[in-house]
Amino acid sequence: MSLLIIADDLSGAADCAIGFACAGRRTVVTLDSTRAPAGASAFDVIAADTDTRRASPDAAARLTVDTWRALGGPDRRLYKKIDSTLRGNWAAEIAALQPLAGLAIVAPAFPAMGRTVRGGRVFVHGQPLETTDTWQLENAGKHADIAGQLEGVGLSTAALEGAALRAAPAELAGMVTAYATSGIQALIVDAQTGEDLAALARATVSVDEALFWVGSGGLAREMASLSRLFSVAQEVPDRSEALTILSHGGPILALVGTLSAVSDEQCATLRERGAVAELIASPDMLRAGAGHAQWHTMQARIGAHLATQGDLLLRIGRDDAFDPAEGAQLSAALGRLVAPHFGKIGGLIATGGETARAMLRETGIDFLQLVTEIEPGVAIGQPLDAHQREGRAHRPGVVTKAGAFGDGQSLYAAWRHLRDAIPA
């Protein structure tokens, strides 16, 4: 047995899958959601980024099903990764998968990141999701009710309260089996702690009825050590391998495409504690692309700085015309701006899934093998399909981080991790 994770953005695919890599499972992230890497059978976990966070619900549902049909199979179980703050087309994607995969076990909680579920509603550090800045930025006026969104796409739902997770494993498995055979299509699970999610993982992995998991990185990391999911015994990972991937040296480039108070604080800490230089790419320039008067000047400044082996923080600025919906467009332009200089770097930190995806696709990288985790939600990997630099394979360490994850120190911690690993 093996596992397929289907995510709607790159940082989500990586933070959901990294727990399996840390548990000794060979784990790869693919940016081409209908194409497996060479030797796919050797991987215990494939995490596919469909890049459907901002697609239409119908398009997202179709591509999600296409991914399951292309990469799934009788010996591969399914985990549908969703955002712990319910962004994207997750309900439509689940509705499309459910007839093919069975009962959806819906548990988006990620207690390590402050996201819990109580009474079928998501809370962020104890605050109702719909009152948070993250929700209001993209979903103002909409309700964050899990059951309401699932029922809105035609799924029948039931609730599994937190108290049920403290039942004996066999009893809990029996409850889930009963729901699976009753015709219920989605089971919404309350979870306050990692122990709650661990109990859910242990019980559901033993259920014989058709089901698939729907959650964030929280439930996934509790499933990572469950040997019943896999055909072969796990190996104890060699942590020293995480340091061998950065063998060629070079500066670190930190790309920040997420505009949030958390990201602003993280950038300030990196500048101050790491003494890292910063450049800001204006949205106006990124919208216009290479035709903008400042495009080539900015591109030259980036290249000149990296050529001195100096680490660089490059982020998207903000103007009065900014619209969160244009994030993918701006991130793609940021990737094109940097791509000519990618061969100079020894490490890449990308904050925001769209930013990471744009940078890697611009340089022809479709697959990342995950290595280890810096902190919850912050993964480091290595390209499988090497970029060429000076006639040799160039596989810089790649750190991916969701924009809303972490505290003010997280970006600095990622930079410090790479800086300690890259040869002088």
C-alpha positions in Angstrom: 0.0 0.0 0.0 1.0 3.6 -0.5 -0.6 7.0 -0.2 -1.6 9.8 -2.7 -2.1 13.3 -1.3 -3.9 15.7 -3.5 -3.4 19.3 -2.5 -4.6 22.6 -4.2 -1.3 24.4 -3.7 2.4 23.6 -3.5 3.2 24.7 0.1 0.1 22.7 1.3 1.3 19.6 -0.6 4.7 19.9 1.1 3.5 20.6 4.6 1.0 17.8 4.4 3.6 15.3 3.1 6.6 16.2 5.2 5.5 14.2 8.2 5.8 11.1 6.1 9.3 12.0 5.0 10.3 12.6 8.6 9.0 9.2 9.5 11.3 7.6 7.0 8.9 7.3 4.1 10.2 8.1 0.6 8.1 11.1 -0.3 7.9 13.2 -3.4 5.8 16.3 -4.4 4.8 16.7 -8.0 3.8 19.9 -9.6 2.4 18.1 -12.6 -0.7 16.5 -11.0 -1.3 14.0 -13.7 2.3 12.7 -14.1 4.2 10.6 -11.6 8.0 10.9 -11.3 10.2 8.2 -12.8 10.3 5.2 -10.5 7.0 6.2 -8.9 6.5 2.8 -7.4 9.5 3.3 -5.2 7.8 6.2 -3.4 5.6 5.5 -0.4 3.9 8.9 -0.7 3.2 11.1 -3.7 1.8 14.6 -3.0 0.3 16.2 -6.1 -0.3 19.9 -6.4 -3.3 20.6 -8.6 -2.8 24.3 -8.3 -6.6 24.8 -8.0 -6.8 27.1 -5.1 -8.0 30.0 -7.3 -9.7 27.9 -10.1 -13.4 27.8 -10.6 -15.2 25.1 -8.5 -16.0 23.1 -11.6 -12.4 23.2 -13.0 -11.0 22.4 -9.6 -13.3 19.4 -9.2 -12.4 18.1 -12.7 -8.6 18.4 -12.2 -8.8 16.8 -8.8 -10.7 13.7 -10.2 -8.2 13.6 -13.1 -5.3 13.5 -10.6 -6.9 10.6 -8.6 -7.5 8.7 -11.8 -3.9 9.3 -13.1 -2.0 8.7 -9.9 -4.3 6.6 -7.8 -4.8 2.8 -8.0 -5.9 -0.3 -6.0 -2.8 -0.2 -3.8 -2.8 3.5 -3.2 -5.0 5.2 -0.6 -6.2 8.8 -0.8 -5.7 11.9 1.4 -7.3 15.1 0.1 -5.3 17.9 1.7 -7.4 21.1 2.4 -6.4 24.4 3.9 -6.9 24.5 7.6 -8.7 27.8 7.2 -11.0 26.5 4.5 -9.6 28.5 1.6 -10.1 27.3 -2.0 -12.6 24.9 -3.7 -12.2 22.1 -1.1 -16.0 21.4 -0.9 -16.4 21.0 -4.6 -13.2 18.8 -4.8 -14.5 16.5 -2.0 -17.9 16.2 -3.7 -16.2 15.1 -6.9 -14.0 12.5 -5.2 -16.6 11.0 -2.9 -18.3 8.8 -5.4 -14.9 7.3 -6.4 -13.3 7.0 -3.0 -16.1 6.5 -0.4 -16.8 8.2 2.9 -14.9 11.5 3.4 -13.4 11.8 6.9 -13.2 15.6 7.2 -10.8 16.8 9.9 -9.1 20.1 8.9 -7.7 20.8 12.5 -4.0 21.5 12.8 -3.6 22.1 16.6 0.2 22.6 16.3 -0.6 25.7 14.2 -3.5 26.8 16.5 -6.3 25.6 14.2 -8.9 23.5 15.9 -12.5 22.3 15.1 -15.3 22.5 17.7 -19.0 22.0 16.9 -18.1 21.7 13.2 -16.5 25.1 13.1 -12.9 26.1 12.7 -11.1 28.2 15.3 -7.7 29.9 14.9 -6.0 30.3 18.2 -9.4 30.2 19.8 -10.9 32.8 17.5 -13.8 31.8 15.2 -12.4 31.5 11.6 -14.9 33.9 10.0 -13.8 36.7 12.3 -10.1 36.4 11.4 -8.2 38.7 9.0 -7.2 35.6 6.9 -10.9 34.8 6.3 -12.0 38.4 5.8 -9.3 39.1 3.2 -10.7 36.6 0.7 -14.2 35.5 2.1 -15.8 38.6 3.6 -19.5 38.1 4.1 -19.3 34.3 3.7 -19.9 31.7 6.5 -17.1 29.3 7.5 -19.5 26.5 8.5 -18.0 23.1 7.4 -21.3 21.2 7.1 -23.0 24.1 5.3 -20.3 24.2 2.6 -20.4 20.4 2.1 -24.2 20.3 2.0 -24.1 23.2 -0.4 -22.3 20.9 -2.9 -24.8 18.1 -2.4 -23.1 15.9 0.2 -24.9 14.4 3.2 -23.0 15.0 6.4 -22.8 13.8 10.0 -20.7 15.0 13.0 -18.2 13.1 15.1 -17.8 15.0 18.4 -14.5 15.2 20.2 -15.7 12.9 23.0 -16.1 10.0 20.5 -12.3 10.2 19.8 -11.6 9.2 23.3 -13.5 5.8 22.9 -11.5 2.6 22.6 -10.0 2.3 19.1 -12.2 -0.7 18.1 -15.3 1.2 19.3 -14.3 4.3 17.3 -13.6 2.3 14.2 -17.1 0.7 14.6 -18.7 4.2 14.7 -16.9 5.2 11.5 -17.9 1.9 9.8 -21.5 2.5 10.8 -21.4 5.9 9.1 -19.7 4.5 6.0 -22.4 1.9 5.6 -25.3 4.2 6.4 -25.1 6.3 3.2 -23.5 9.3 4.9 -21.0 10.9 2.5 -18.9 13.2 4.7 -18.1 12.8 8.4 -17.1 16.0 10.1 -14.7 15.5 13.0 -14.1 17.8 15.9 -10.5 17.9 17.1 -8.8 20.0 19.7 -5.4 18.3 20.1 -2.9 16.2 18.3 -4.0 13.3 20.5 -7.6 13.7 19.0 -6.2 13.4 15.5 -3.9 10.5 16.4 -6.9 8.6 17.7 -8.9 9.3 14.5 -5.9 8.2 12.4 -5.5 4.9 14.3 -9.2 4.0 14.1 -9.9 5.0 10.5 -6.8 3.3 9.0 -8.2 0.0 10.3 -11.7 0.4 8.7 -12.3 -1.9 5.8 -15.1 0.2 4.2 -14.2 2.6 1.4 -13.1 6.0 2.8 -10.6 8.8 2.3 -9.2 11.4 4.5 -9.8 15.1 4.2 -7.6 17.3 6.3 -4.6 19.6 6.7 -1.1 18.8 7.7 -2.4 18.1 11.2 -4.1 14.8 10.6 -1.4 13.8 8.0 1.4 13.9 10.5 -0.5 11.7 12.9 -1.0 9.1 10.1 2.7 9.2 9.1 3.9 6.6 11.6 1.0 4.1 11.0 2.6 1.1 9.3 -0.7 -0.3 8.2 -0.9 2.4 5.6 2.2 1.0 3.8 3.4 -2.3 2.3 6.9 -2.1 3.6 8.4 -1.4 7.0 9.6 2.2 7.4 13.3 3.0 7.8 14.7 5.2 10.4 15.6 8.4 8.5 19.2 9.7 8.6 18.9 13.3 9.6 22.4 14.0 8.2 21.1 13.4 4.7 19.2 16.7 5.1 22.6 18.5 5.0 24.1 16.7 2.1 21.7 18.2 -0.5 23.3 21.6 -0.4 26.7 20.6 -1.8 27.5 23.4 -4.3 27.2 26.5 -2.1 25.7 29.8 -3.2 23.5 32.5 -1.7 20.0 32.1 -0.3 17.1 33.7 -2.1 13.9 34.2 0.0 10.8 34.9 -2.1 7.8 36.2 -0.3 4.6 36.5 -2.3 2.1 36.5 0.5 0.9 39.8 1.8 -0.1 39.5 5.5 0.8 40.9 8.8 2.5 37.6 9.7 4.7 37.8 6.5 5.6 41.4 7.2 6.8 40.5 10.7 8.8 37.6 9.4 10.5 39.7 6.7 11.4 42.3 9.3 13.0 39.7 11.5 15.0 38.2 8.6 16.3 41.6 7.6 17.3 42.5 11.2 18.6 39.3 12.6 20.0 37.8 9.4 21.3 41.2 8.0 19.7 40.0 4.7 19.3 42.6 1.9 15.8 43.3 0.6 14.3 44.3 -2.7 10.6 44.9 -3.3 9.0 44.2 -6.7 6.1 46.5 -7.3 2.8 45.0 -8.4 2.7 47.6 -11.2 5.9 46.2 -12.6 4.9 42.6 -12.2 1.6 43.2 -13.9 3.3 44.7 -16.9 6.1 42.2 -17.1 9.1 42.6 -19.3 7.5 45.6 -21.0 7.7 47.7 -17.8 10.4 50.3 -17.8 11.9 49.0 -14.5 11.8 45.3 -15.3 15.3 44.8 -16.7 16.7 47.2 -14.1 15.3 45.1 -11.3 16.4 41.9 -12.9 19.9 43.2 -13.2 19.9 44.3 -9.5 18.8 40.8 -8.4 21.5 39.2 -10.5 24.3 41.6 -9.3 23.4 41.0 -5.7 23.4 37.2 -6.0 26.6 37.3 -8.0 28.3 38.7 -4.8 27.1 35.6 -2.9 24.9 37.8 -0.8 21.6 36.4 0.5 18.6 38.3 -0.7 14.9 38.8 0.3 12.7 39.6 -2.6 9.1 40.3 -2.0 6.0 41.6 -3.7 5.0 45.1 -2.7 1.5 46.4 -2.4 -0.4 49.3 -4.0 -3.9 50.7 -4.1 -4.9 48.5 -7.0 -3.9 45.3 -5.4 -6.4 42.5 -5.5 -5.8 39.1 -3.6 -7.2 37.3 -6.7 -4.2 38.4 -8.8 -1.8 36.5 -6.5 -1.1 33.8 -9.1 -0.4 36.4 -11.8 2.0 38.4 -9.6 3.7 35.2 -8.4 4.2 34.0 -12.0 5.8 37.3 -12.9 8.1 37.1 -9.9 9.2 33.7 -11.0 10.0 35.0 -14.5 11.9 38.0 -13.0 14.2 35.7 -11.0 14.5 32.7 -13.3 17.6 33.9 -15.2 19.5 33.9 -11.9 18.3 30.7 -10.4 21.5 28.9 -11.2 23.4 31.3 -8.8 21.6 30.2 -5.7 22.4 27.6 -3.1 19.0 27.7 -1.4 15.5 28.9 -2.0 12.9 29.9 0.5 9.4 30.4 -0.9 6.6 31.8 1.2 3.2 31.1 -0.4 2.4 28.1 -2.5 1.8 30.2 -5.7 5.2 31.8 -5.3 7.0 28.5 -4.8 5.2 26.9 -7.8 5.9 29.8 -10.1 9.6 29.8 -9.3 10.1 26.0 -9.8 8.0 25.8 -13.0 9.9 28.7 -14.5 13.1 26.7 -14.1 11.7 23.4 -15.3 11.5 21.7 -11.9 8.4 19.4 -11.6 9.3 17.1 -8.7 10.6 17.8 -5.2 11.8 14.9 -2.9 11.1 16.0 0.7 13.9 15.7 3.2 12.9 17.1 6.6 10.9 19.7 8.5 12.3 22.9 10.0 9.2 23.5 12.1 5.5 22.6 11.6 4.4 23.6 8.2 7.9 24.5 6.9 9.4 21.7 4.7 12.7 21.4 3.0 13.2 19.3 -0.2 15.5 18.8 -3.2 14.6 18.8 -6.9 14.5 15.4 -8.5 14.8 16.8 -12.0 18.0 18.8 -11.7 18.4 22.3 -13.1 21.8 22.6 -14.9 24.5 24.9 -13.6 27.9 25.2 -15.2 27.4 21.7 -16.8 26.5 19.9 -13.6 23.3 19.1 -11.8 22.1 22.0 -9.6 19.8 20.9 -6.8 19.4 23.7 -4.3 17.6 23.2 -1.1 14.0 24.4 -1.4 12.1 25.5 1.6 8.3 25.9 1.2 6.1 27.7 3.7 2.5 28.7 3.7 2.2 32.5 4.1 -0.1 32.4 7.2 2.0 29.7 9.0 4.5 30.3 11.8 5.4 33.2 14.0 7.6 36.2 13.5 10.8 34.0 13.7 9.8 31.4 11.1 11.3 32.9 8.0 14.5 33.6 9.9 14.6 30.0 11.2 14.3 28.7 7.6 17.1 31.0 6.5 19.3 29.9 9.4 18.7 26.3 8.7 19.9 26.7 5.1 22.7 29.0 6.0 24.1 26.5 8.5 23.9 23.7 5.8 25.3 25.5 2.7 29.1 25.2 2.3 30.9 28.5 2.6 
